[in-house]
Each structure stands twice: as structure tokens, then as C-alpha cells.
Amino acid sequence: MSGILLYMNGDRGRMTLNNLLKHGYKVSKIILPMNCSIKPILEEEDKVGNCRILEVGNCNERQFIDYIHSIRPYLAIVAGFPQILSHELISIPTNGTINLHGGKLPEYRGGSPLNWQIINGESNIGISIIKMDSGIDTGPLIYETSFKLKSYEDISDAHRKANDLFAELSFRALRALEDGSIKFHDQEEKDAVYWHQRNSNDGLINWDNMTAIKVINMVRALNRPYPGAFSFRNGDKVKVYSASLPNITIKGVPGRVCYINKKGPFVLCSDRAIMLHNYTIDRGKQREITNLKLNHGDQLNCY
């Protein structure tokens, strides 16, 4: 099968591409946002073969849409592409456009669905493959599944597990298109919830109002490669990348840092303390990561 377009931006698309090529499918065009960091990796991989890589600043510009019309693709697959495709663009391929969405639908429509699921304390992380329509994640479901995410696993583990499943499910969707067995299922609109795309400012920890479990879930959801959950100490930005619930209960003033029997640092949340395992401190306006440490009695704040 030829004439497949792959709109992508990272490992989700790369793993999907590799699996399709392994099964003999021809991906004629790989479409990336401008200055995409994965482009050099794709160019170095022999598996890319004869796929042509295109970088696009705005996929909805008339010139790009006319170009896609001219090549008359069989199918388009969206795998983590950061731009919203117009209805005209998604309708060009003969068999439409499918989206590999990192959330259970319709409960996790919108942006950053894997991050939101971890923030919300979900232990079963849902993903979906849908046929795109003119709405935001409103199209009919082709496949949906979920995987377990343990309490000590974070967003990098979630992406790895989701990408493995997406690679296999996208292959199954193409095979079902070929043999005519593909089935579409409408979403339950009464259950629909939209979540906004997260940005780097959304990781601010509110020690006064967030429980220990909520802070830990935020830390897990925003660990590298994301910017990290953060707080402030006297103007210094404290980024937290790993934290856990200690086996001792510590209570007190939210945001207070303490050490007990030389163990720590512990930071008080609204109900009890968490223990920080991996954190950095950015020094003032220079934004330089230093080897500074949190001290007993320090106070972390939201500003």
C-alpha cells in the first residue's frame, strides 16, 4: 500500500513509522513541524528508506493544502503533530485521516492527555485511535485500549508504553482498512470532557492546597522531558523531578522544608510531607542550574 502520509513530531511517530515499514507499508511523506528535533534522527535511520521528509510552518496554508491535493494520498496518520489540521486537509486522503490520541475518549479530549491522566491519579492510562472529523478529538473510535502505570512510574514510562501500543494499533488499523474489516464506533457525547494544552507555567506547586499524593502525581506527570513541577525559594526556582511518600508521617506548615535524622529534604503539603529525590535550583534571573541544596527551615512558595 502506498500514498500514506505521516504527520509526526517525536517518538510516537518514529515508532509507528518503523513498525509500518517493517510490515511492508510505504509511507510516502513524513510531515514535521519546522525545526523538529527528531529530523536528524530520521535522516540517520536507514529504515526511513525512500520516505520524503517535509517540514511545514503552517499545515493549513493554501500552498501546502494544494500540494497534498496534488499527491492524492491513500491515508494520513497523525502521531503527535502539534498543529490542528483543517477539515479540508484531513478530508483529502481517500480513506481520511486517523489520529493516535494519548487519552481515553471522550473523557480526555484536547491537549496533554497523558500528562493530565497522571495528574488526575489514573492508574489505567487510556489511549485511542480515531478517524478525524472537524471537531477536537470528536471523530469515531477505531481502537481504544489502556495500560497500567504503577505509582513509581512517570510520564516517560507512559509515553514508552503508549508508543509501543500505538505502533501496533496503527498497523492493525491499516490492515483492517485493506481487508474491509475496520469498524467505527461513535463516542458518547454525554461523557465528553475537554482538557487544555499544558504549558511550562502550569507546573506550579501549591503546597497550601495540594495533598502529598497530588504533588507527587504532578511531579510524575511533568518529569523530563517536560520542564518539571516547580516552586520558589526566595526568588530561586526549585524544579522537582522525583518525589515519594515517605514511610513516616510528617505534618506542619505547607511548603516548609525539613530534615529528620539527617534524612530529607521533606517538604510539607496540605496534609503531610513528601520526600524529594531529584530536584534542581535555578539561581535568580540568570536561570543557571546550580548545586544549591534545600536547607532545614527553608520555605517554598508559589511566587
FENFEN-V345502 format. One record per residue. N is the residue number from 1. RES is the residue in one small letter. SS is DSSP state (H for helix, E for strand, - for the rest). OMEGA is omega in degrees with one decimal (NA if undefined). Layout:
n=N res=RES ss=SS omega=OMEGA
n=N res=RES ss=SS omega=OMEGA
This chain:
n=1 res=m ss=- omega=-179.0
n=2 res=s ss=- omega=176.2
n=3 res=g ss=- omega=177.0
n=4 res=i ss=E omega=174.1
n=5 res=l ss=E omega=176.7
n=6 res=l ss=E omega=173.9
n=7 res=y ss=E omega=-172.5
n=8 res=m ss=E omega=-177.9
n=9 res=n ss=- omega=-175.6
n=10 res=g ss=- omega=-173.5
n=11 res=d ss=H omega=177.9
n=12 res=r ss=H omega=178.5
n=13 res=g ss=H omega=-178.4
n=14 res=r ss=H omega=-179.6
n=15 res=m ss=H omega=176.1
n=16 res=t ss=H omega=178.2
n=17 res=l ss=H omega=-177.6
n=18 res=n ss=H omega=-178.8
n=19 res=n ss=H omega=178.1
n=20 res=l ss=H omega=178.3
n=21 res=l ss=H omega=178.7
n=22 res=k ss=H omega=-178.7
n=23 res=h ss=- omega=172.3
n=24 res=g ss=- omega=178.3
n=25 res=y ss=- omega=179.2
n=26 res=k ss=- omega=173.7
n=27 res=v ss=E omega=-172.0
n=28 res=s ss=E omega=-178.3
n=29 res=k ss=E omega=170.9
n=30 res=i ss=E omega=-175.0
n=31 res=i ss=E omega=-176.0
n=32 res=l ss=E omega=167.9
n=33 res=p ss=E omega=-179.2
n=34 res=m ss=- omega=176.2
n=35 res=n ss=- omega=-179.8
n=36 res=c ss=- omega=-175.2
n=37 res=s ss=- omega=-176.9
n=38 res=i ss=- omega=-177.8
n=39 res=k ss=H omega=178.9
n=40 res=p ss=H omega=178.8
n=41 res=i ss=H omega=179.2
n=42 res=l ss=H omega=-178.7
n=43 res=e ss=H omega=-179.7
n=44 res=e ss=H omega=-176.2
n=45 res=e ss=- omega=178.6
n=46 res=d ss=H omega=-175.3
n=47 res=k ss=H omega=-178.6
n=48 res=v ss=H omega=175.1
n=49 res=g ss=- omega=-175.6
n=50 res=n ss=- omega=177.9
n=51 res=c ss=- omega=177.1
n=52 res=r ss=E omega=-179.9
n=53 res=i ss=E omega=177.7
n=54 res=l ss=E omega=172.9
n=55 res=e ss=E omega=-176.4
n=56 res=v ss=E omega=177.6
n=57 res=g ss=- omega=178.5
n=58 res=n ss=- omega=-174.7
n=59 res=c ss=- omega=-177.3
n=60 res=n ss=- omega=173.6
n=61 res=e ss=- omega=-174.6
n=62 res=r ss=H omega=-177.1
n=63 res=q ss=H omega=-179.6
n=64 res=f ss=H omega=179.7
n=65 res=i ss=H omega=178.6
n=66 res=d ss=H omega=178.4
n=67 res=y ss=H omega=178.6
n=68 res=i ss=H omega=173.6
n=69 res=h ss=H omega=-173.0
n=70 res=s ss=H omega=-177.8
n=71 res=i ss=H omega=173.0
n=72 res=r ss=- omega=-177.5
n=73 res=p ss=- omega=177.0
n=74 res=y ss=- omega=-175.3
n=75 res=l ss=E omega=171.5
n=76 res=a ss=E omega=177.7
n=77 res=i ss=E omega=177.7
n=78 res=v ss=E omega=-176.2
n=79 res=a ss=E omega=177.7
n=80 res=g ss=- omega=178.8
n=81 res=f ss=- omega=-168.9
n=82 res=p ss=- omega=-179.2
n=83 res=q ss=- omega=176.8
n=84 res=i ss=- omega=-178.3
n=85 res=l ss=- omega=177.7
n=86 res=s ss=- omega=179.2
n=87 res=h ss=H omega=178.4
n=88 res=e ss=H omega=-176.4
n=89 res=l ss=H omega=-177.7
n=90 res=i ss=H omega=-177.6
n=91 res=s ss=H omega=-175.7
n=92 res=i ss=- omega=-178.1
n=93 res=p ss=- omega=-177.6
n=94 res=t ss=- omega=-179.8
n=95 res=n ss=- omega=174.9
n=96 res=g ss=- omega=-176.9
n=97 res=t ss=E omega=176.7
n=98 res=i ss=E omega=-176.7
n=99 res=n ss=E omega=175.9
n=100 res=l ss=E omega=-170.4
n=101 res=h ss=E omega=-175.2
n=102 res=g ss=- omega=178.8
n=103 res=g ss=- omega=173.4
n=104 res=k ss=- omega=-179.7
n=105 res=l ss=- omega=11.7
n=106 res=p ss=- omega=-174.2
n=107 res=e ss=- omega=-178.6
n=108 res=y ss=- omega=172.0
n=109 res=r ss=E omega=174.5
n=110 res=g ss=E omega=-170.8
n=111 res=g ss=- omega=174.0
n=112 res=s ss=- omega=-173.3
n=113 res=p ss=H omega=177.8
n=114 res=l ss=H omega=178.7
n=115 res=n ss=H omega=-178.5
n=116 res=w ss=H omega=-179.3
n=117 res=q ss=H omega=178.5
n=118 res=i ss=H omega=177.5
n=119 res=i ss=H omega=-178.4
n=120 res=n ss=- omega=175.0
n=121 res=g ss=- omega=178.3
n=122 res=e ss=- omega=175.5
n=123 res=s ss=- omega=171.6
n=124 res=n ss=E omega=-176.0
n=125 res=i ss=E omega=-176.7
n=126 res=g ss=E omega=171.8
n=127 res=i ss=E omega=-175.0
n=128 res=s ss=E omega=167.8
n=129 res=i ss=E omega=-177.4
n=130 res=i ss=E omega=167.6
n=131 res=k ss=E omega=-173.6
n=132 res=m ss=- omega=170.7
n=133 res=d ss=- omega=-173.8
n=134 res=s ss=- omega=-179.6
n=135 res=g ss=- omega=177.1
n=136 res=i ss=- omega=178.4
n=137 res=d ss=- omega=-177.1
n=138 res=t ss=- omega=-173.8
n=139 res=g ss=- omega=-179.0
n=140 res=p ss=- omega=-180.0
n=141 res=l ss=E omega=172.0
n=142 res=i ss=E omega=175.7
n=143 res=y ss=E omega=170.5
n=144 res=e ss=E omega=178.6
n=145 res=t ss=E omega=179.1
n=146 res=s ss=E omega=176.3
n=147 res=f ss=E omega=179.3
n=148 res=k ss=E omega=171.9
n=149 res=l ss=- omega=-176.9
n=150 res=k ss=- omega=-172.5
n=151 res=s ss=- omega=179.6
n=152 res=y ss=- omega=178.8
n=153 res=e ss=- omega=-175.3
n=154 res=d ss=- omega=-173.1
n=155 res=i ss=H omega=178.8
n=156 res=s ss=H omega=175.7
n=157 res=d ss=H omega=179.6
n=158 res=a ss=H omega=178.4
n=159 res=h ss=H omega=-179.3
n=160 res=r ss=H omega=-179.2
n=161 res=k ss=H omega=179.9
n=162 res=a ss=H omega=-178.0
n=163 res=n ss=H omega=175.4
n=164 res=d ss=H omega=-179.0
n=165 res=l ss=H omega=179.4
n=166 res=f ss=H omega=179.8
n=167 res=a ss=H omega=-179.4
n=168 res=e ss=H omega=-176.8
n=169 res=l ss=H omega=178.1
n=170 res=s ss=H omega=175.0
n=171 res=f ss=H omega=178.6
n=172 res=r ss=H omega=179.1
n=173 res=a ss=H omega=178.7
n=174 res=l ss=H omega=178.7
n=175 res=r ss=H omega=178.7
n=176 res=a ss=H omega=175.1
n=177 res=l ss=H omega=-178.2
n=178 res=e ss=H omega=-175.2
n=179 res=d ss=H omega=176.1
n=180 res=g ss=- omega=-177.2
n=181 res=s ss=- omega=-176.7
n=182 res=i ss=- omega=-179.3
n=183 res=k ss=- omega=179.5
n=184 res=f ss=- omega=-178.6
n=185 res=h ss=E omega=179.8
n=186 res=d ss=- omega=176.5
n=187 res=q ss=- omega=176.4
n=188 res=e ss=- omega=-176.0
n=189 res=e ss=H omega=-179.1
n=190 res=k ss=H omega=-179.3
n=191 res=d ss=H omega=-171.7
n=192 res=a ss=- omega=174.0
n=193 res=v ss=- omega=178.0
n=194 res=y ss=E omega=178.1
n=195 res=w ss=E omega=-177.6
n=196 res=h ss=- omega=174.9
n=197 res=q ss=- omega=-179.0
n=198 res=r ss=- omega=172.8
n=199 res=n ss=- omega=-172.4
n=200 res=s ss=H omega=-180.0
n=201 res=n ss=H omega=-175.5
n=202 res=d ss=H omega=-177.8
n=203 res=g ss=H omega=-178.0
n=204 res=l ss=E omega=180.0
n=205 res=i ss=- omega=175.5
n=206 res=n ss=- omega=-174.6
n=207 res=w ss=- omega=-178.1
n=208 res=d ss=- omega=-171.0
n=209 res=n ss=- omega=-177.6
n=210 res=m ss=- omega=176.3
n=211 res=t ss=- omega=179.5
n=212 res=a ss=H omega=-179.0
n=213 res=i ss=H omega=179.3
n=214 res=k ss=H omega=178.5
n=215 res=v ss=H omega=179.7
n=216 res=i ss=H omega=179.0
n=217 res=n ss=H omega=176.7
n=218 res=m ss=H omega=178.4
n=219 res=v ss=H omega=178.9
n=220 res=r ss=H omega=-175.5
n=221 res=a ss=H omega=-173.7
n=222 res=l ss=- omega=177.9
n=223 res=n ss=- omega=179.2
n=224 res=r ss=- omega=17.7
n=225 res=p ss=- omega=177.7
n=226 res=y ss=- omega=-172.8
n=227 res=p ss=- omega=179.1
n=228 res=g ss=- omega=170.6
n=229 res=a ss=E omega=-173.3
n=230 res=f ss=E omega=174.9
n=231 res=s ss=E omega=-178.9
n=232 res=f ss=E omega=172.6
n=233 res=r ss=E omega=179.2
n=234 res=n ss=- omega=178.8
n=235 res=g ss=- omega=176.4
n=236 res=d ss=E omega=179.6
n=237 res=k ss=E omega=179.9
n=238 res=v ss=E omega=179.3
n=239 res=k ss=E omega=-176.9
n=240 res=v ss=E omega=-177.7
n=241 res=y ss=E omega=179.2
n=242 res=s ss=E omega=180.0
n=243 res=a ss=E omega=-179.7
n=244 res=s ss=E omega=175.6
n=245 res=l ss=- omega=-176.8
n=246 res=p ss=- omega=-179.8
n=247 res=n ss=- omega=171.6
n=248 res=i ss=- omega=-179.8
n=249 res=t ss=- omega=178.8
n=250 res=i ss=- omega=-179.4
n=251 res=k ss=- omega=178.5
n=252 res=g ss=- omega=-176.3
n=253 res=v ss=- omega=179.5
n=254 res=p ss=- omega=-179.6
n=255 res=g ss=- omega=-178.8
n=256 res=r ss=E omega=177.8
n=257 res=v ss=E omega=177.1
n=258 res=c ss=E omega=174.7
n=259 res=y ss=E omega=177.8
n=260 res=i ss=E omega=-176.9
n=261 res=n ss=- omega=178.4
n=262 res=k ss=- omega=177.1
n=263 res=k ss=E omega=-179.8
n=264 res=g ss=E omega=6.0
n=265 res=p ss=E omega=169.8
n=266 res=f ss=E omega=175.9
n=267 res=v ss=E omega=-177.4
n=268 res=l ss=E omega=172.6
n=269 res=c ss=- omega=-176.1
n=270 res=s ss=- omega=-177.6
n=271 res=d ss=- omega=-177.7
n=272 res=r ss=- omega=-174.4
n=273 res=a ss=E omega=167.5
n=274 res=i ss=E omega=175.4
n=275 res=m ss=E omega=177.8
n=276 res=l ss=E omega=179.3
n=277 res=h ss=E omega=-177.7
n=278 res=n ss=E omega=179.2
n=279 res=y ss=E omega=175.3
n=280 res=t ss=E omega=177.6
n=281 res=i ss=E omega=176.8
n=282 res=d ss=E omega=-172.4
n=283 res=r ss=E omega=171.3
n=284 res=g ss=H omega=-174.1
n=285 res=k ss=H omega=-179.5
n=286 res=q ss=H omega=178.1
n=287 res=r ss=- omega=178.7
n=288 res=e ss=E omega=177.4
n=289 res=i ss=E omega=-176.9
n=290 res=t ss=E omega=176.9
n=291 res=n ss=- omega=177.7
n=292 res=l ss=- omega=179.3
n=293 res=k ss=- omega=172.3
n=294 res=l ss=- omega=-177.6
n=295 res=n ss=- omega=175.6
n=296 res=h ss=- omega=179.8
n=297 res=g ss=- omega=175.3
n=298 res=d ss=- omega=177.4
n=299 res=q ss=E omega=176.4
n=300 res=l ss=- omega=-175.2
n=301 res=n ss=E omega=-179.6
n=302 res=c ss=- omega=-176.6
n=303 res=y ss=- omega=NA
